[in-house]
Amino acid sequence: MKYLSEIGEFGFIDKIVARHARSKQGSISVGDDCSVEPIDEKFARLVTTDLLVENVHFLKKAIRARELGYKALAVNFSDIAAMGGKPENIHISVAFPENTKIDWLEEFYSGIHELADQYDAGIMGGDTTSSPNNIIINIVVSGILEREKIKYRSGAQLGDIICVNKYVGDSAAGLKLILNDINIESEDEKYLIKAHNHPVAQLQQGQFLAENTAVHAMLDVSDGIGSDIEHIMERSKKGARINLEKIPISHQLQNMAKKRGWNALDLAINGGEDYCLLFTVDPEEFEQLKQNYQKQFDQPIFNIGTIKEQKYGLRYFKKDQQQKFTGHGFDHFH
């Protein structure tokens, strides 16, 4: 007899969820950041949902109510961004202990409204109930996008350049500071805590990349590059080479890792919750896309590797020397 802890989160999805999933003809329901539901020949609806549980995804004492509301919505918006869409409608279901303070609830919903208003997304409804102990938050977000512009995990092509559009590992470092109950004093520490508590969904960036046919596959980095690149590999039936020296690591994380004896590269590869975009690009069009992106957003695209044939698997290199580096990402049930 096997238990959930043995097969892990993604084994659960593959063995149980995917097997029992049912979708209408033309719809895609399991395996991407959002389900894709055709509306007509031109447009489709993107739908995503994320669940946040106190003491699993967050510690109430370590995040302000307004930040938690903002983050709960931002992680859903990030899924919409990962497929190139724009969020439109929001449904919120929550469970709170009866002793939750009204002032805290007001601040929590203020954070949700702050982000929803930024993108003119409407809060359409949801559900509320009591919880015996922990706060539970579930948000559903939908949007509409032209079907031909949607970016899937399955589109990676042989020779594509693997890219990310932000530094990685900052959120994991912020979480590490929280879990170690470190007194936050320096600017580096404040930066890393903010990276964890206040993620920025890359919506405009995702829409820009969706407009470019040079971008073949895309997702958001929620579980860590080491795990998320494997999702693209699996869906695209490809392998991947990751160049460790090209992984973008902020100077704040480098400083903190040096100060506290952390492995910055491990946090960057396996930490998760960066909510940046991980995508693959036609190598012949990469330089032009990189220039256009820099001009549009005043931020770089980072080239971190190459898509290979499937039998290659996932390999890590540092200055052309293969490394015994284990990329595992985050798994809720391991």
KOLKOLGU-150894 format. One record per residue (C-alpha): residue number from 1; residue in three letters; x, z, y. Coordinates in steps of 0.2 Angstrom, whole numbers. Layout:
> NUM ALA X Z Y
...
***
This chain:
> 1 MET 0 0 0
> 2 LYS 7 -5 17
> 3 TYR 4 4 33
> 4 LEU 2 -2 51
> 5 SER 19 5 55
> 6 GLU 27 -6 42
> 7 ILE 20 -23 48
> 8 GLY 21 -19 67
> 9 GLU 11 -25 81
> 10 PHE 14 -44 78
> 11 GLY 12 -42 60
> 12 PHE -5 -35 63
> 13 ILE -9 -49 74
> 14 ASP -3 -62 62
> 15 LYS -11 -54 46
> 16 ILE -27 -47 53
> 17 VAL -32 -53 70
> 18 ALA -28 -71 68
> 19 ARG -36 -72 51
> 20 HIS -52 -66 57
> 21 ALA -52 -75 74
> 22 ARG -66 -87 77
> 23 SER -66 -100 91
> 24 LYS -77 -114 96
> 25 GLN -71 -132 94
> 26 GLY -58 -136 107
> 27 SER -54 -117 111
> 28 ILE -38 -108 108
> 29 SER -40 -90 105
> 30 VAL -25 -82 97
> 31 GLY -6 -84 100
> 32 ASP -5 -87 119
> 33 ASP -6 -76 134
> 34 CYS -24 -81 137
> 35 SER -38 -89 127
> 36 VAL -42 -106 133
> 37 GLU -60 -111 133
> 38 PRO -65 -129 138
> 39 ILE -78 -130 152
> 40 ASP -78 -149 153
> 41 GLU -66 -164 150
> 42 LYS -56 -158 165
> 43 PHE -57 -139 167
> 44 ALA -55 -124 155
> 45 ARG -57 -106 157
> 46 LEU -43 -94 155
> 47 VAL -47 -76 148
> 48 THR -35 -62 145
> 49 THR -37 -43 142
> 50 ASP -25 -29 142
> 51 LEU -27 -11 137
> 52 LEU -17 4 145
> 53 VAL -18 21 137
> 54 GLU -11 37 144
> 55 ASN 5 43 136
> 56 VAL 7 26 128
> 57 HIS 8 15 143
> 58 PHE 10 27 157
> 59 LEU 12 46 161
> 60 LYS -1 51 173
> 61 LYS 11 63 181
> 62 ALA 24 50 184
> 63 ILE 14 37 193
> 64 ARG 2 38 208
> 65 ALA -16 34 205
> 66 ARG -16 19 217
> 67 GLU 0 12 208
> 68 LEU -9 14 191
> 69 GLY -24 4 197
> 70 TYR -13 -9 204
> 71 LYS -2 -10 188
> 72 ALA -17 -11 177
> 73 LEU -23 -26 185
> 74 ALA -6 -34 188
> 75 VAL -2 -35 170
> 76 ASN -18 -45 167
> 77 PHE -14 -56 182
> 78 SER 3 -59 174
> 79 ASP -5 -67 158
> 80 ILE -15 -79 169
> 81 ALA 1 -83 179
> 82 ALA 10 -86 162
> 83 MET -2 -101 159
> 84 GLY -2 -107 177
> 85 GLY -19 -101 182
> 86 LYS -27 -92 196
> 87 PRO -37 -76 193
> 88 GLU -56 -77 198
> 89 ASN -66 -64 189
> 90 ILE -62 -46 184
> 91 HIS -71 -34 172
> 92 ILE -65 -16 171
> 93 SER -69 -4 157
> 94 VAL -62 14 158
> 95 ALA -63 31 149
> 96 PHE -58 46 159
> 97 PRO -58 65 155
> 98 GLU -72 75 163
> 99 ASN -60 85 174
> 100 THR -53 69 183
> 101 LYS -53 72 201
> 102 ILE -64 61 212
> 103 ASP -49 59 225
> 104 TRP -38 52 210
> 105 LEU -52 40 205
> 106 GLU -54 34 223
> 107 GLU -35 30 224
> 108 PHE -35 22 207
> 109 TYR -49 9 212
> 110 SER -41 7 229
> 111 GLY -25 0 219
> 112 ILE -36 -12 209
> 113 HIS -45 -18 225
> 114 GLU -29 -20 234
> 115 LEU -22 -33 221
> 116 ALA -39 -41 218
> 117 ASP -41 -44 237
> 118 GLN -24 -53 238
> 119 TYR -30 -67 227
> 120 ASP -49 -67 231
> 121 ALA -53 -61 214
> 122 GLY -71 -53 211
> 123 ILE -74 -37 202
> 124 MET -89 -42 192
> 125 GLY -93 -27 181
> 126 GLY -87 -17 166
> 127 ASP -91 -1 157
> 128 THR -87 18 159
> 129 THR -87 32 147
> 130 SER -79 49 145
> 131 SER -63 53 135
> 132 PRO -59 70 127
> 133 ASN -41 69 133
> 134 ASN -32 53 139
> 135 ILE -36 40 152
> 136 ILE -40 23 144
> 137 ILE -40 7 154
> 138 ASN -46 -10 148
> 139 ILE -47 -25 160
> 140 VAL -53 -42 157
> 141 VAL -48 -56 169
> 142 SER -54 -74 169
> 143 GLY -49 -90 179
> 144 ILE -51 -109 179
> 145 LEU -38 -122 178
> 146 GLU -36 -140 175
> 147 ARG -33 -142 156
> 148 GLU -19 -154 158
> 149 LYS -9 -142 168
> 150 ILE -10 -127 156
> 151 LYS 6 -121 150
> 152 TYR 7 -115 131
> 153 ARG 20 -106 121
> 154 SER 20 -121 109
> 155 GLY 27 -134 121
> 156 ALA 45 -131 120
> 157 GLN 56 -147 115
> 158 LEU 73 -149 108
> 159 GLY 86 -147 121
> 160 ASP 75 -138 134
> 161 ILE 84 -126 145
> 162 ILE 77 -108 144
> 163 CYS 74 -100 160
> 164 VAL 68 -84 168
> 165 ASN 63 -82 187
> 166 LYS 68 -64 190
> 167 TYR 80 -50 186
> 168 VAL 76 -42 169
> 169 GLY 78 -24 163
> 170 ASP 74 -16 179
> 171 SER 57 -10 173
> 172 ALA 64 -3 157
> 173 ALA 77 7 167
> 174 GLY 64 14 178
> 175 LEU 55 20 162
> 176 LYS 71 27 156
> 177 LEU 72 37 172
> 178 ILE 54 43 170
> 179 LEU 56 48 152
> 180 ASN 72 58 155
> 181 ASP 64 67 169
> 182 ILE 78 62 181
> 183 ASN 76 68 199
> 184 ILE 74 52 209
> 185 GLU 85 53 225
> 186 SER 96 37 227
> 187 GLU 89 20 233
> 188 ASP 94 12 216
> 189 GLU 83 25 207
> 190 LYS 69 22 219
> 191 TYR 70 3 216
> 192 LEU 70 5 197
> 193 ILE 55 16 197
> 194 LYS 46 4 208
> 195 ALA 50 -10 196
> 196 HIS 41 -1 182
> 197 ASN 26 7 192
> 198 HIS 23 -8 203
> 199 PRO 25 -25 194
> 200 VAL 22 -41 204
> 201 ALA 13 -54 194
> 202 GLN 21 -71 197
> 203 LEU 5 -80 201
> 204 GLN 10 -92 214
> 205 GLN 26 -96 204
> 206 GLY 16 -99 188
> 207 GLN 5 -111 197
> 208 PHE 20 -120 205
> 209 LEU 28 -122 187
> 210 ALA 11 -128 180
> 211 GLU 11 -142 192
> 212 ASN 28 -148 185
> 213 THR 28 -159 169
> 214 ALA 46 -154 167
> 215 VAL 40 -137 162
> 216 HIS 36 -138 143
> 217 ALA 32 -120 138
> 218 MET 29 -103 147
> 219 LEU 24 -85 144
> 220 ASP 27 -69 154
> 221 VAL 40 -56 149
> 222 SER 30 -41 143
> 223 ASP 39 -36 127
> 224 GLY 57 -41 132
> 225 ILE 66 -57 131
> 226 GLY 72 -54 113
> 227 SER 54 -53 107
> 228 ASP 46 -65 119
> 229 ILE 58 -80 116
> 230 GLU 53 -78 98
> 231 HIS 35 -81 102
> 232 ILE 39 -98 110
> 233 MET 50 -102 95
> 234 GLU 37 -98 82
> 235 ARG 23 -107 92
> 236 SER 34 -122 96
> 237 LYS 43 -122 78
> 238 LYS 60 -122 87
> 239 GLY 76 -111 87
> 240 ALA 85 -104 103
> 241 ARG 102 -100 109
> 242 ILE 103 -86 122
> 243 ASN 119 -85 133
> 244 LEU 121 -66 136
> 245 GLU 133 -68 151
> 246 LYS 119 -78 160
> 247 ILE 105 -64 158
> 248 PRO 101 -60 176
> 249 ILE 104 -41 179
> 250 SER 101 -33 196
> 251 HIS 115 -23 204
> 252 GLN 104 -8 205
> 253 LEU 103 -9 186
> 254 GLN 121 -12 184
> 255 ASN 125 3 195
> 256 MET 113 15 186
> 257 ALA 120 9 169
> 258 LYS 137 13 174
> 259 LYS 133 29 182
> 260 ARG 123 35 166
> 261 GLY 131 27 152
> 262 TRP 117 15 148
> 263 ASN 118 -2 140
> 264 ALA 112 -13 154
> 265 LEU 111 -29 143
> 266 ASP 101 -20 130
> 267 LEU 88 -15 143
> 268 ALA 88 -32 150
> 269 ILE 85 -41 133
> 270 ASN 74 -28 124
> 271 GLY 66 -17 138
> 272 GLY 50 -26 142
> 273 GLU 37 -25 156
> 274 ASP 47 -36 168
> 275 TYR 32 -47 170
> 276 CYS 43 -62 175
> 277 LEU 41 -79 168
> 278 LEU 50 -86 153
> 279 PHE 49 -105 152
> 280 THR 58 -120 145
> 281 VAL 62 -135 156
> 282 ASP 67 -153 152
> 283 PRO 86 -153 155
> 284 GLU 86 -169 164
> 285 GLU 74 -162 177
> 286 PHE 81 -144 178
> 287 GLU 92 -146 193
> 288 GLN 78 -154 204
> 289 LEU 65 -141 198
> 290 LYS 78 -127 202
> 291 GLN 81 -134 220
> 292 ASN 62 -136 223
> 293 TYR 58 -119 217
> 294 GLN 72 -111 228
> 295 LYS 65 -120 243
> 296 GLN 47 -115 239
> 297 PHE 50 -96 235
> 298 ASP 67 -92 241
> 299 GLN 72 -86 224
> 300 PRO 82 -94 210
> 301 ILE 78 -99 193
> 302 PHE 90 -92 180
> 303 ASN 96 -103 165
> 304 ILE 99 -92 151
> 305 GLY 99 -103 136
> 306 THR 94 -119 126
> 307 ILE 80 -123 114
> 308 LYS 87 -128 97
> 309 GLU 80 -135 81
> 310 GLN 70 -123 70
> 311 LYS 83 -120 57
> 312 TYR 95 -114 70
> 313 GLY 85 -98 72
> 314 LEU 89 -86 87
> 315 ARG 107 -84 91
> 316 TYR 116 -74 105
> 317 PHE 132 -80 113
> 318 LYS 144 -73 126
> 319 LYS 156 -86 133
> 320 ASP 154 -98 118
> 321 GLN 157 -84 106
> 322 GLN 143 -79 94
> 323 GLN 138 -61 96
> 324 LYS 130 -49 84
> 325 PHE 116 -44 96
> 326 THR 99 -38 90
> 327 GLY 85 -43 101
> 328 HIS 70 -34 95
> 329 GLY 58 -31 110
> 330 PHE 44 -18 111
> 331 ASP 32 -16 97
> 332 HIS 18 -3 98
> 333 PHE 17 1 80
> 334 HIS 36 3 76
***
